[in-house]
Structure formats: C-alpha cells, structure tokens
Amino acid sequence: MSDRPEPEPEDPQDTGVPEGEPKDTQIEPARLLANEARDQLTDRGFTDDQIDRWARTYVSEVGPGDVPTFIEWIDRRQRGADADDTG
C-alpha cells in the first residue's frame, strides 16, 4: 500500500463535495494550480474539466496552494474528510 494519495478521477459533486466558485481574485490562482497539477492528475485518469473543477473548489475553500497539498486535499475530500482535516 502506498502512502501517496490516490484520488479517483471524479468531479467534486460526484463525491459529495459542493463545487465552489472562486472569487474574481482567486480565478488566476485556481487556473495556475490546475495547470501545475494537470500532468499528475491526468496520469491518474482525471479529465481537464475535472481538474479545473477541483482546482476551483480547492481555491474557493482553502485558497492558493501547492500541487502535493492540492492532491492530498482531493484524496481526503473523496474519502469524506472535512476540508480543514489535515490528516
């Protein structure tokens, strides 16, 4: 078993996570985060649309972040953990 987060390629709403919309000032950070994470998440089966939706939701809930934290957050949310759960 790997310690690496293994999120499933699903839309946020498909896993019970309300899809968030970033404020105007958060749109570019969401876009940048999605682009930085795109290769890793497409390798796991995510579509571009799913990556963009997760990034918008992440930035609207948490704020800007880095790729490892973003992917861990997706994994936690898909497992039903709260957005602010750190472990």
Secondary structure, DSSP 8 states (H G I E B T S, - for coil): --SS----S--GGGGT-------GGGHHHHHHHHHHHHHHHHHTT--HHHHHHHHHHHHHHT-S--HHHHHHHHHHHHTT--TT---
